[in-house]
Amino acid sequence: MTPTLSFYGATRTVTGSKHLLKVGNAQILIDCGLFQGAKHLRDLNWDEFPFVPHELDAVVLTHAHVDHIGMLPRLVKDGFNGPIYATAATIALCRISLPDSGRLQEEEARFQNKRGLRAGAEPLYTEDDAYRVLKLMKPVKYHERHDLPGGASWVYKPAGHILGSAFVEMALPNGEILLMSGDLGRYDTPLIKDPEVVDYCDYLVIESTYGNRIHSDEDPMARLEEACAWAWQNGGTILVPSFAIGRTQELMYFFKQLQDAGRMPRIPIYIDSPMAVSATHAYAQAQDEHDEELKISIAEGSSELEPANLNYVRDREQSKALNRQDGPQIIISGSGMANGGRIKHHLRSRLGDENTFVLFTGYQAEGTLGRDLIEGQPTVSIFGEDVTVRARVDKLNSLSAHCDQKEMMNWLSFFRTPPKKTFIVHGEPEAQEVLAAKIKDELGWEVNIPEFGDTTELVN
């Protein structure tokens, strides 16, 4: 029986990654992500899965971002009980993020019911569902081949995106090689190792978040230095909606570098996200993943992840107290697209204040509060309230954990022969189409942009 690959997420959008591989009678799901952004996408999370969860034989994860793992508790809630494979660092991050996601789902349902916004609101899944996921997770090392049901096998290769991120290189029983890129990281970034070069596969599935763009060559240290000087001079508050995994740790690194160079005043820094606090500790402990610079700093008894004046905020009452506190101060809080979490409370409290500087650090998907603010909307809706924007809003353009078009084309240039087919996923339509045209024109490859539910045969 010819293996097939079906696309059930990250099609014409950047979220909800789910790809179903059928090999003989076996079914393997690669990633199980949450849809985020616009309401029509979030509503997809409530639909029945387009496959039967209890019939899946295994799940293989590429990394621990919520758009790749956030539906695992729903999958288990709906009947899946098989192994979930991931790198050890990905599992460590899942232990942090999935229970947190479950708590947020429960809190959101309580809020909807309390405000009468949705009668009889139920959580998508619960914290208990998330803990059931963790019991099914099996650690797999990079470069060690593991067998899968149906006769397939796979190895993980470092993707350089976040801690624990990996390419999944599948060897199929018919001799074909399928490579799932997950999210492709960047070279020469702090903290973790670079993406590994790959030079061959028969079928390639690759992300396209920045398929139509080149990252800015701005100096993030200079931009952060400028923001800190503004806060110091104006007694202002810098609000940073930041992704708890990856971006927050990079910010800690840059603040430490600024302090060591004498380029940053003594401004208190608050990480107001229990998940980000735990993720930062996980980054410090995952020594096998560290790049050489971080290894050296830890060996010398210091940590590039712990700048002076750093305060961890775990308690909700402490978080609320920050909104009654004058600057100068830096508050880093999730979520990175300002679509949930404590950052929404801070934004509701401070967006109307000209002494607030909202500094985004990464991609803002269509339909998110972050996108509305970046696009300069004068009024935004937060918790059903219209909030006037008087705060300064800006974005760092060089901190993305995703490769840009130029970096992706460079990575693809190492292939010795073209894949039989290249599938472009995980991008908004324009980014996908521009990248597809670029690959066709410059490399001459056959490129496909799948729609939701499309299935392709992985023929020999």
ZAMARGU-4260 file (C-alpha; in steps of 0.2 Angstrom, whole numbers, plus 5000, padded with zeros to 4 digits):
<rodrens>
0) 5000/5000/5000 | 5007/5017/4995 | 5011/5029/5010 | 5000/5045/5010 | 5002/5062/5018
5) 4987/5072/5023 | 4987/5090/5028 | 4975/5095/5042 | 4982/5111/5048 | 4995/5125/5044
10) 4987/5126/5027 | 4986/5144/5020 | 4989/5149/5038 | 5003/5150/5051 | 4994/5139/5065
15) 4987/5123/5068 | 5000/5111/5061 | 4994/5093/5059 | 5000/5081/5046 | 4994/5063/5045
20) 5006/5050/5038 | 4998/5033/5033 | 5010/5019/5031 | 5001/5002/5027 | 4988/5001/5041
25) 4997/5012/5053 | 4993/5031/5055 | 5006/5043/5062 | 5002/5061/5066 | 5016/5074/5064
30) 5012/5088/5076 | 4995/5092/5084 | 4994/5111/5085 | 4981/5124/5091 | 4974/5136/5078
35) 4976/5154/5083 | 4972/5171/5077 | 4956/5176/5068 | 4940/5169/5075 | 4936/5158/5060
40) 4953/5149/5064 | 4950/5148/5083 | 4933/5140/5079 | 4942/5126/5070 | 4949/5120/5087
45) 4931/5115/5092 | 4928/5104/5076 | 4930/5086/5077 | 4947/5080/5071 | 4947/5075/5053
50) 4954/5058/5058 | 4949/5046/5073 | 4961/5049/5088 | 4960/5032/5095 | 4965/5024/5078
55) 4982/5034/5078 | 4997/5023/5081 | 5009/5037/5086 | 5012/5056/5087 | 5029/5063/5082
60) 5032/5081/5087 | 5044/5094/5079 | 5045/5106/5094 | 5035/5114/5108 | 5026/5129/5101
65) 5008/5129/5105 | 5004/5130/5086 | 5012/5113/5085 | 5007/5105/5101 | 4992/5114/5108
70) 4979/5102/5103 | 4987/5086/5111 | 4976/5087/5126 | 4961/5088/5115 | 4968/5073/5106
75) 4970/5063/5122 | 4953/5069/5128 | 4945/5062/5112 | 4953/5045/5114 | 4971/5044/5108
80) 4982/5034/5120 | 4998/5030/5110 | 5016/5036/5112 | 5020/5054/5108 | 5038/5056/5103
85) 5049/5071/5105 | 5066/5077/5110 | 5070/5078/5129 | 5070/5097/5128 | 5053/5097/5119
90) 5046/5086/5133 | 5053/5098/5146 | 5044/5113/5138 | 5028/5103/5136 | 5028/5100/5154
95) 5028/5118/5156 | 5016/5124/5142 | 5003/5111/5141 | 4996/5112/5159 | 4997/5131/5158
100) 4987/5130/5142 | 4974/5119/5150 | 4972/5131/5165 | 4970/5145/5152 | 4956/5135/5143
105) 4947/5133/5160 | 4949/5151/5165 | 4943/5157/5148 | 4927/5146/5150 | 4924/5153/5168
110) 4926/5171/5161 | 4914/5168/5147 | 4901/5161/5159 | 4904/5174/5172 | 4902/5188/5159
115) 4887/5179/5150 | 4897/5180/5134 | 4894/5162/5129 | 4881/5152/5139 | 4887/5135/5146
120) 4904/5138/5140 | 4916/5123/5142 | 4935/5122/5141 | 4942/5115/5125 | 4952/5104/5137
125) 4957/5104/5155 | 4974/5104/5165 | 4970/5086/5169 | 4969/5082/5150 | 4986/5090/5148
130) 4994/5080/5162 | 4987/5064/5153 | 4997/5070/5138 | 5013/5071/5148 | 5012/5053/5153
135) 5012/5047/5135 | 5028/5057/5130 | 5043/5047/5125 | 5060/5056/5123 | 5071/5053/5108
140) 5088/5059/5105 | 5094/5068/5089 | 5102/5057/5076 | 5096/5041/5083 | 5085/5031/5072
145) 5068/5024/5079 | 5055/5013/5072 | 5037/5017/5069 | 5022/5006/5066 | 5019/5001/5048
150) 5038/4999/5044 | 5043/5017/5044 | 5057/5024/5054 | 5064/5042/5058 | 5078/5052/5065
155) 5078/5070/5073 | 5090/5083/5066 | 5092/5100/5075 | 5081/5114/5067 | 5088/5129/5077
160) 5071/5136/5080 | 5069/5135/5099 | 5075/5123/5112 | 5072/5105/5107 | 5066/5109/5089
165) 5069/5096/5076 | 5067/5091/5058 | 5059/5074/5056 | 5067/5064/5043 | 5056/5049/5039
170) 5062/5033/5030 | 5046/5025/5022 | 5045/5006/5018 | 5045/5009/5000 | 5062/5017/5001
175) 5056/5035/5000 | 5062/5049/5012 | 5050/5061/5019 | 5057/5077/5028 | 5045/5087/5039
180) 5054/5104/5043 | 5043/5109/5057 | 5049/5127/5059 | 5066/5131/5052 | 5077/5142/5063
185) 5091/5154/5059 | 5110/5154/5059 | 5121/5163/5072 | 5108/5167/5085 | 5111/5166/5103
190) 5108/5152/5115 | 5105/5136/5104 | 5114/5127/5090 | 5111/5132/5072 | 5100/5122/5060
195) 5108/5106/5053 | 5111/5106/5034 | 5100/5093/5025 | 5105/5088/5007 | 5092/5075/5002
200) 5074/5069/5003 | 5061/5063/4991 | 5047/5073/4998 | 5049/5089/5008 | 5036/5099/5019
205) 5043/5116/5023 | 5036/5131/5033 | 5034/5148/5025 | 5031/5161/5039 | 5043/5173/5031
210) 5042/5166/5014 | 5040/5184/5006 | 5051/5194/5017 | 5069/5197/5022 | 5072/5200/5041
215) 5079/5217/5045 | 5097/5219/5048 | 5094/5231/5063 | 5104/5229/5079 | 5091/5223/5092
220) 5104/5228/5106 | 5103/5246/5099 | 5084/5246/5098 | 5082/5239/5116 | 5095/5252/5122
225) 5085/5266/5115 | 5069/5259/5123 | 5077/5258/5140 | 5084/5276/5139 | 5066/5282/5135
230) 5059/5273/5150 | 5072/5279/5161 | 5070/5297/5155 | 5051/5297/5155 | 5048/5286/5170
235) 5039/5275/5158 | 5034/5257/5156 | 5040/5245/5142 | 5027/5232/5139 | 5034/5217/5130
240) 5021/5204/5123 | 5033/5190/5122 | 5033/5171/5117 | 5037/5162/5133 | 5048/5149/5124
245) 5062/5156/5115 | 5059/5175/5113 | 5059/5179/5132 | 5076/5170/5134 | 5083/5179/5119
250) 5078/5196/5128 | 5086/5191/5144 | 5102/5187/5134 | 5102/5205/5126 | 5098/5214/5142
255) 5113/5205/5150 | 5124/5210/5136 | 5118/5228/5137 | 5121/5228/5156 | 5139/5221/5154
260) 5143/5234/5141 | 5136/5248/5152 | 5123/5253/5140 | 5108/5250/5151 | 5102/5260/5166
265) 5096/5250/5182 | 5078/5247/5176 | 5069/5233/5185 | 5064/5219/5173 | 5049/5208/5177
270) 5045/5192/5168 | 5027/5191/5172 | 5023/5174/5165 | 5024/5158/5175 | 5027/5148/5159
275) 5041/5160/5154 | 5049/5158/5171 | 5049/5139/5170 | 5055/5140/5152 | 5070/5151/5156
280) 5075/5138/5169 | 5073/5124/5156 | 5084/5133/5144 | 5098/5135/5157 | 5097/5117/5161
285) 5097/5110/5143 | 5116/5109/5141 | 5116/5097/5126 | 5106/5111/5116 | 5117/5126/5121
290) 5128/5135/5108 | 5147/5137/5113 | 5145/5155/5120 | 5131/5149/5132 | 5141/5134/5138
295) 5156/5145/5142 | 5146/5158/5152 | 5138/5144/5162 | 5155/5135/5165 | 5162/5152/5171
300) 5149/5153/5184 | 5137/5166/5176 | 5122/5164/5165 | 5118/5175/5150 | 5100/5172/5154
305) 5100/5181/5171 | 5103/5200/5169 | 5103/5211/5185 | 5087/5218/5192 | 5077/5203/5185
310) 5061/5199/5195 | 5051/5183/5192 | 5032/5186/5194 | 5022/5170/5197 | 5008/5175/5208
315) 4993/5183/5200 | 4991/5196/5214 | 5009/5202/5210 | 5005/5203/5192 | 4990/5214/5196
320) 5001/5225/5207 | 5012/5229/5192 | 4998/5239/5185 | 4998/5250/5200 | 5017/5253/5199
325) 5025/5268/5191 | 5040/5266/5180 | 5053/5265/5174 | 5051/5247/5172 | 5051/5233/5159
330) 5036/5220/5160 | 5038/5205/5149 | 5022/5194/5148 | 5014/5182/5137 | 5006/5179/5125
335) 5018/5185/5111 | 5003/5190/5099 | 4994/5198/5114 | 4980/5186/5111 | 4979/5179/5129
340) 4987/5178/5145 | 4992/5191/5157 | 4998/5204/5144 | 4980/5207/5139 | 4977/5214/5157
345) 4993/5225/5156 | 4987/5231/5139 | 4970/5235/5145 | 4977/5245/5160 | 4991/5254/5151
350) 4987/5257/5132 | 4978/5273/5136 | 4994/5280/5144 | 5007/5290/5134 | 5020/5284/5146
355) 5018/5266/5140 | 5029/5259/5126 | 5022/5242/5119 | 5037/5233/5110 | 5033/5218/5100
360) 5046/5205/5097 | 5040/5193/5084 | 5027/5188/5071 | 5009/5195/5073 | 4996/5183/5065
365) 4981/5190/5056 | 4966/5192/5068 | 4977/5194/5083 | 4977/5209/5095 | 4995/5211/5091
370) 4992/5213/5073 | 4979/5227/5076 | 4991/5236/5087 | 5006/5235/5075 | 4994/5241/5061
375) 4990/5257/5071 | 4972/5254/5076 | 4967/5269/5087 | 4955/5258/5097 | 4956/5240/5101
380) 4944/5227/5109 | 4951/5219/5125 | 4939/5208/5135 | 4924/5215/5126 | 4929/5233/5130
385) 4935/5247/5118 | 4952/5253/5123 | 4959/5269/5116 | 4978/5267/5111 | 4989/5282/5116
390) 5004/5271/5120 | 5019/5271/5109 | 5019/5254/5099 | 5033/5247/5089 | 5041/5231/5084
395) 5059/5223/5084 | 5061/5216/5067 | 5076/5206/5069 | 5072/5193/5083 | 5062/5181/5073
400) 5065/5162/5077 | 5060/5158/5059 | 5071/5159/5044 | 5067/5172/5031 | 5066/5170/5013
405) 5085/5172/5010 | 5089/5160/5024 | 5077/5147/5018 | 5083/5148/5000 | 5101/5146/5007
410) 5096/5130/5017 | 5087/5123/5002 | 5103/5126/4991 | 5112/5112/5000 | 5100/5099/4992
415) 5110/5088/4980 | 5095/5084/4969 | 5077/5091/4970 | 5064/5083/4980 | 5050/5075/4969
420) 5038/5087/4977 | 5040/5101/4990 | 5025/5106/5000 | 5024/5123/5007 | 5014/5125/5024
425) 5014/5136/5039 | 5012/5153/5031 | 4999/5166/5026 | 4994/5164/5007 | 5005/5178/5001
430) 5020/5172/5009 | 5017/5154/5003 | 5014/5160/4985 | 5030/5171/4984 | 5041/5157/4991
435) 5033/5144/4979 | 5037/5156/4965 | 5055/5159/4971 | 5059/5140/4973 | 5051/5136/4956
440) 5061/5150/4947 | 5078/5149/4956 | 5079/5130/4959 | 5067/5123/4946 | 5058/5112/4959
445) 5040/5105/4959 | 5031/5115/4972 | 5013/5112/4979 | 5003/5123/4992 | 4991/5111/5000
450) 4973/5115/5005 | 4966/5109/5021 | 4962/5090/5019 | 4973/5087/5004 | 4981/5070/5003
455) 4996/5065/4992 | 5003/5048/4988 | 5022/5047/4992 | 5025/5035/4978 | 5042/5027/4974
</rodrens>
